[in-house]
Amino acid sequence: MASKVSSKQKPFIICLIVLSITLFLLALNFNVPRHSYFLLVESKVNLPRKVISPNETVPQWFRLVEEEIRDYNEVRVGLVNIGNELNTDRAVKGGILIETVPLKFDHVSENLTWNDFFPQWIDEDQILDVPQCPEIPIPALEDYNNLNLTVARVPSGKIFRCEDLIRKVGDHWVYRPEKKRLEQIVHMPVGSCQLAPPYAVTEKVNSATYHPREAYAMSLKGLRDAGRKIKQIERIRSPYAMTGTYNEWNHSKLRVWQLTDYDKVIFIDADLLVFQNIDKFFVYPELSVVKNSRDMFNSGVMVLEPSNCLFKQMMAKRYELKSYNGGDQHQGFPNEIFTWWHRLPEKLNYLNCFDSAIDQEHKIPENTYTIHFLGWKPWTCYRDYDCNWDTDYSQKFASDCAHREWWKLYDSMAKELQSYCRLTENMESRIREQRRIARNASFPDGHWKIKVTDDRGLHGDE
């Protein structure tokens, strides 16, 4: 079920994206020694003037930033999508000379749609074409040098990080963003119409102290033995999930934003198999992810920046926002929160979902960083073959080569860890029933003919 909230907001979000790029570019154009500030005002709000004396009035936004700019003799204020309430381009308020500079730029083409910014597919390898993003009108920045403050009227106050917020009064937000973060975001594509490019990298990962260590997510002991830090959490129930279902506690994933001991985290779902070091992706900003379907991303691998205030905001919205895919909140809910995200290559979070018309063997591409197992997981099948072949619905998730890769990992595990992967009676009963259906339907792939030798079973083959 699509979220009513997100569907209504999409036209406004396109406006926000355009305004955001403008504001970010303005920040990079600041040439003043002290901090620069942004004040955002919701579009529905009229900006009242506050009377200082019978003969003098001052905009509300000036009062909100007066303390921060009191050491200035002169302040240049950029006005974005808002009128000049001073009724003059130069005025003295509180002993400070204020010069207002309206920012002028063209509107985005009315022909652009959400899919233009977040297309279903792009040619990541640039075999057929080089992906392009829509043209965004940008002001002539040389006309707006040395701005100290930008006042913008936008549909929502949520453009900058909540850590950058220094004051909120009613529908007015005052932000002091970090220039380095804004610089990186400006170099990112506007949407998922292109991959996040290498030139967006502004920091380096120190790999000199990196030592590869194996860890198996099915065991806390295995994680500890591999030197991993274990943090126990209180589970968070998904408000729209049915009791006792697989996704009942999927909102527990949100607690990764509470790992504030770290500046940045790469979250990895437990049903992924990692082949290569992925440390180089730490340089990308929040939220950098891989495309899923339509205009949505997959939350199996996420580059994120822990934030207690963002976590609180997400918790407050759990009952307000409904997932685009119903109760499967661990995918849908993050998509409702992060409507503007950065596209990473699909090989970082390769979803084993195949089109048999294109690839009958369902092969995994070379140089893949991870495999994200969809459908029945390898440890819930016989090791002899991928049991996703045994049902019409799940065949799109079947891959013999991906299945073999997981069992290579299994064979490398210590014996005491392998015991966590045994088949239960219910699991084997399900496998046997699906094999029976596949045999009766004479599925042409023929996997149901394979003799089972897996010694984890409780009852053997048919």
C-alpha positions in Angstrom: 0.0 0.0 0.0 1.5 3.3 -1.0 2.0 5.9 1.7 -0.5 8.8 1.5 2.0 11.1 3.1 4.8 10.5 0.6 2.6 10.6 -2.5 1.3 14.0 -1.6 4.7 15.3 -0.8 6.5 14.3 -4.0 5.7 17.6 -6.0 6.9 19.5 -3.0 10.0 17.3 -2.5 11.1 18.1 -6.1 10.8 21.8 -5.1 12.8 21.0 -2.0 15.6 19.3 -3.9 16.0 22.3 -6.2 16.0 24.7 -3.3 18.4 22.5 -1.4 20.9 22.6 -4.2 20.6 26.4 -4.4 21.1 26.7 -0.7 24.1 24.3 -0.6 25.8 26.2 -3.4 25.3 29.5 -1.6 27.0 28.0 1.5 30.0 27.1 -0.6 30.1 30.7 -1.9 30.3 32.2 1.6 33.7 34.0 1.9 33.3 35.3 5.4 35.6 34.3 8.3 32.8 33.5 10.7 29.9 31.1 10.6 27.1 31.5 8.1 23.5 30.8 8.8 20.4 29.6 7.1 16.9 30.3 8.3 14.1 28.2 6.7 10.4 29.1 6.9 7.5 26.9 6.0 5.8 28.1 2.8 2.4 28.4 4.5 3.7 30.9 7.1 3.5 34.7 6.8 6.5 36.4 8.3 5.2 38.9 10.8 7.2 42.0 11.6 8.1 42.8 15.2 7.8 46.4 16.3 11.0 47.8 17.9 9.7 51.3 18.3 6.7 53.2 16.8 8.9 54.1 13.9 10.9 51.0 13.4 9.9 47.4 12.5 12.1 44.3 12.0 11.3 40.9 10.4 10.9 38.0 12.7 13.8 36.2 11.0 16.1 39.0 12.2 15.2 38.5 15.8 15.9 34.8 15.5 19.5 35.3 14.3 20.3 38.6 16.0 22.3 36.9 18.7 24.5 35.0 16.2 25.3 38.1 14.1 25.6 40.7 16.9 29.4 40.9 16.3 29.0 42.0 12.7 28.9 45.6 11.6 27.3 44.6 8.3 25.3 41.6 7.3 24.4 40.5 3.8 21.2 38.5 3.7 20.2 36.3 0.7 16.4 36.0 0.2 15.2 32.8 -1.5 11.6 32.4 -2.6 10.6 35.2 -0.1 9.8 38.9 -0.3 11.9 41.7 1.3 10.1 42.7 4.5 12.5 45.5 5.2 11.0 47.4 2.2 14.6 48.5 1.3 17.7 46.8 0.3 19.8 48.5 3.0 18.7 49.2 6.6 20.2 49.6 10.1 18.7 47.3 12.7 20.0 47.1 16.2 23.2 48.9 15.2 23.8 46.4 12.3 23.7 47.4 8.7 21.6 44.8 6.9 21.8 44.5 3.1 19.2 42.2 1.5 19.9 40.4 -1.8 17.0 38.6 -3.5 18.2 35.5 -5.3 16.9 35.1 -8.8 16.8 31.8 -10.7 14.5 30.1 -13.2 11.9 27.5 -12.3 12.4 23.9 -13.0 10.7 22.7 -16.1 7.1 21.8 -15.5 7.6 18.7 -17.7 9.9 17.0 -15.2 8.4 14.2 -13.1 9.6 12.3 -10.1 10.8 9.5 -12.3 13.1 11.9 -14.1 15.0 12.3 -10.9 14.6 8.7 -9.6 14.3 6.5 -12.7 13.6 2.8 -12.6 16.9 1.8 -14.3 20.1 3.5 -15.4 23.0 2.1 -17.4 25.5 1.9 -14.5 28.2 0.4 -16.6 27.6 3.0 -19.4 27.4 0.3 -22.1 24.6 1.7 -24.0 24.4 5.3 -22.7 25.8 7.7 -20.1 23.1 8.4 -17.5 22.1 12.0 -17.2 20.1 13.9 -14.6 17.6 16.7 -15.3 19.1 20.2 -15.6 18.6 22.3 -12.5 18.6 26.1 -12.8 21.2 27.6 -10.6 21.7 31.3 -9.8 24.8 33.1 -11.0 26.8 32.6 -7.8 29.2 35.4 -8.6 26.3 37.8 -8.0 25.9 36.6 -4.4 29.3 36.8 -2.8 29.9 37.2 1.0 26.4 36.3 2.2 26.2 35.9 6.0 22.6 34.7 6.2 20.1 33.0 3.8 16.4 33.2 4.5 14.4 30.8 2.4 10.7 29.9 2.2 10.3 26.2 1.6 7.5 23.6 1.9 9.2 22.0 4.9 12.0 22.9 7.2 13.8 19.5 6.8 16.6 20.3 4.4 19.7 20.3 6.6 20.8 17.7 9.2 19.0 18.0 12.5 22.4 18.4 14.2 22.8 21.6 12.3 19.7 23.1 13.9 20.6 25.8 16.5 17.2 27.3 17.1 13.5 26.5 16.2 10.8 29.0 16.9 7.3 28.0 15.6 7.7 27.4 11.9 11.1 29.0 11.7 14.3 26.9 11.7 17.8 28.4 12.1 20.7 26.2 10.8 24.5 26.4 11.0 25.6 23.7 8.6 29.1 22.3 8.1 30.6 23.5 4.8 32.5 20.3 4.2 29.3 18.2 4.3 27.5 20.7 2.0 30.4 20.6 -0.5 30.1 16.9 -0.8 26.3 16.9 -1.3 26.5 19.6 -3.9 28.7 17.3 -6.0 26.1 14.5 -5.8 23.5 13.9 -8.5 20.1 15.3 -7.8 18.3 12.0 -7.3 19.3 8.5 -8.4 19.5 9.4 -12.1 23.3 8.9 -11.9 25.7 6.9 -9.7 27.3 8.9 -6.8 30.5 9.9 -8.6 34.1 9.5 -7.5 34.6 13.3 -7.5 32.1 13.6 -4.7 34.7 12.0 -2.4 36.2 14.6 0.0 37.7 12.3 2.6 40.0 9.2 2.7 39.6 6.0 4.5 42.7 4.9 6.4 43.1 1.2 5.5 46.6 0.9 6.9 45.3 -0.7 10.1 42.6 -2.8 8.4 42.9 -6.5 9.1 40.2 -8.8 7.5 38.3 -10.9 10.0 35.5 -13.4 9.5 32.3 -13.2 11.4 29.1 -15.2 11.1 25.9 -13.3 12.0 24.0 -16.4 13.1 26.0 -16.5 16.4 26.9 -13.9 18.9 29.8 -16.1 19.9 31.1 -16.2 16.4 30.9 -12.4 16.2 32.8 -12.0 19.5 35.4 -14.5 18.5 36.0 -12.5 15.3 36.6 -9.4 17.5 33.3 -7.7 16.7 31.8 -5.4 19.3 28.3 -6.6 20.4 25.7 -4.0 21.4 22.5 -5.5 22.8 19.4 -3.4 22.0 15.8 -3.2 23.0 13.7 -4.4 20.1 11.3 -2.0 18.3 8.0 -3.3 17.1 6.8 -2.4 13.6 3.4 -0.7 14.2 1.8 -2.2 11.0 3.1 -5.7 11.2 1.0 -8.7 12.2 1.8 -10.3 15.5 4.2 -13.3 15.1 5.2 -12.5 11.6 8.7 -12.3 10.2 8.7 -8.5 10.1 7.1 -7.8 13.5 10.4 -6.4 14.9 11.9 -4.9 11.8 11.9 -1.4 13.2 14.8 -2.6 15.4 17.0 -1.8 12.4 16.4 1.9 13.1 18.6 1.7 16.2 21.7 1.7 13.9 21.2 5.5 14.0 22.0 5.4 17.7 25.6 4.3 17.1 26.8 7.8 17.7 30.3 6.6 18.8 30.9 6.5 15.0 30.7 9.3 12.5 29.6 7.0 9.7 28.2 3.4 9.6 27.7 0.9 6.8 24.7 -1.2 7.7 24.6 -4.7 6.3 21.6 -7.0 6.5 22.2 -10.5 8.0 21.2 -12.2 4.7 24.1 -10.8 2.7 27.3 -12.6 1.8 30.3 -10.2 1.4 33.0 -11.0 -1.1 35.2 -7.8 -1.0 36.3 -5.1 1.3 33.7 -2.3 1.1 35.5 0.3 3.3 35.9 2.7 0.3 32.1 3.4 0.4 32.5 5.1 3.8 33.4 8.3 2.0 29.8 8.7 0.6 27.3 10.8 2.5 24.0 9.8 4.1 21.9 8.2 2.7 23.9 6.3 0.1 22.2 3.1 -1.0 21.4 0.7 -4.0 18.3 0.9 -6.1 15.5 -1.6 -5.4 12.5 -1.1 -7.6 10.5 1.8 -9.0 11.9 4.9 -7.2 12.8 3.1 -4.0 16.1 2.0 -2.6 17.0 -1.3 -0.9 17.9 -0.9 2.8 20.1 -4.1 2.9 23.2 -2.0 2.6 23.1 1.7 3.8 25.8 4.3 4.3 24.4 6.4 7.1 25.5 8.9 9.7 24.3 8.0 13.3 22.2 10.7 14.9 20.2 10.6 18.0 18.0 13.5 17.0 17.2 11.8 13.6 16.4 8.6 15.5 13.9 10.4 17.6 12.4 12.0 14.5 12.0 8.5 12.9 10.5 7.1 16.1 8.0 9.9 16.2 6.9 9.2 12.6 6.5 5.5 12.9 2.7 5.7 13.3 2.4 8.6 10.8 4.1 7.1 7.8 2.9 3.9 6.2 5.3 1.8 4.2 4.9 1.7 0.4 4.9 -2.1 0.7 2.5 -2.5 3.6 3.8 -4.2 6.7 7.4 -4.8 5.3 8.5 -1.7 7.2 12.3 -2.4 7.2 12.3 -1.6 3.5 9.4 0.8 3.2 9.8 3.1 6.2 13.4 4.2 5.4 12.1 5.1 1.9 9.5 7.4 3.5 12.1 9.1 5.6 14.9 9.5 3.0 13.1 10.7 -0.1 16.4 12.1 -1.4 19.1 9.5 -1.5 22.4 8.8 -3.4 22.7 5.9 -5.8 25.6 3.4 -5.3 26.4 0.6 -7.8 24.1 -2.4 -7.6 27.2 -4.7 -7.1 27.5 -3.3 -3.6 24.1 -4.8 -2.7 23.5 -7.3 -5.5 19.9 -8.6 -5.2 19.6 -12.2 -6.4 16.5 -11.5 -8.5 16.8 -12.6 -12.1 15.0 -12.3 -15.4 15.1 -15.8 -16.9 14.4 -14.4 -20.4 17.8 -12.7 -20.2 19.8 -15.1 -18.0 18.5 -18.6 -17.7 21.4 -19.7 -15.5 20.9 -16.8 -13.1 24.6 -16.0 -12.8 26.2 -13.6 -10.4 28.2 -10.8 -12.1 32.0 -10.6 -11.7 33.5 -8.3 -9.1 30.3 -8.3 -7.1 30.9 -6.9 -3.6 28.0 -8.7 -1.9 25.1 -11.0 -2.7 21.8 -10.2 -1.0 19.8 -13.4 -0.7 16.1 -13.0 -1.5 13.4 -15.6 -1.3 14.5 -18.8 0.5 17.9 -18.5 2.0 20.6 -21.1 1.3 20.6 -22.3 4.9 16.9 -23.0 4.7 17.4 -25.2 1.6 19.2 -28.5 1.0 22.8 -27.8 0.2 22.5 -29.8 -3.0 20.6 -27.0 -4.8 18.8 -23.7 -4.4 15.2 -24.6 -3.4 13.9 -21.4 -4.9 13.8 -23.4 -8.1 10.9 -25.5 -6.7 8.1 -22.8 -6.8 6.9 -20.6 -9.6 7.1 -17.5 -7.5 10.5 -18.0 -6.1 12.3 -19.1 -9.2 13.3 -15.5 -10.0 15.4 -15.6 -6.8 17.1 -18.9 -7.6 20.8 -19.0 -8.4 23.0 -22.1 -8.3 26.2 -20.1 -8.2 25.0 -17.9 -5.4 23.9 -21.0 -3.5 27.3 -22.6 -3.9 29.1 -19.5 -2.7 27.2 -19.6 0.6 28.0 -23.3 1.1 31.6 -22.5 0.6 31.3 -20.2 3.6 29.5 -22.9 5.5 32.3 -25.4 4.9 34.8 -22.9 6.2 33.0 -22.4 9.5 34.0 -24.1 12.8 31.9 -27.2 13.5 30.2 -25.6 16.5 29.0 -22.8 14.3 27.7 -25.1 11.6 25.2 -26.4 14.1 23.3 -23.1 14.0 22.5 -23.9 10.4 20.8 -27.2 10.8 17.4 -27.8 9.3 14.4 -28.0 11.6 11.6 -30.4 11.0 9.3 -27.6 9.8 11.9 -26.4 7.3 12.5 -29.8 5.8 8.8 -30.5 5.6 8.4 -27.3 3.6 11.3 -28.3 1.3 9.9 -31.7 0.7 6.4 -30.4 -0.1 7.8 -27.9 -2.6 10.0 -30.6 -4.3 6.8 -32.7 -4.6 5.0 -29.9 -6.3 7.9 -29.2 -8.7 8.1 -32.9 -9.6 4.4 -33.2 -10.2 4.5 -30.1 -12.4 7.7 -31.4 -14.2 9.5 -28.0 -13.9 11.8 -27.9 -16.9 14.9 -26.8 -14.9 14.9 -30.3 -13.4 16.4 -29.4 -10.0 13.7 -31.5 -8.3 15.4 -34.5 -9.9 18.6 -34.0 -7.9 19.3 -36.6 -5.3 19.6 -35.1 -1.9 22.8 -35.8 0.1 22.5 -33.0 2.7 23.3 -34.6 6.1 21.6 -31.8 8.0 18.2 -33.2 7.4 16.2 -35.0 10.1 14.4 -37.5 7.9 16.4 -37.9 4.7 15.2 -37.6 1.1 12.0 -38.9 -0.2 
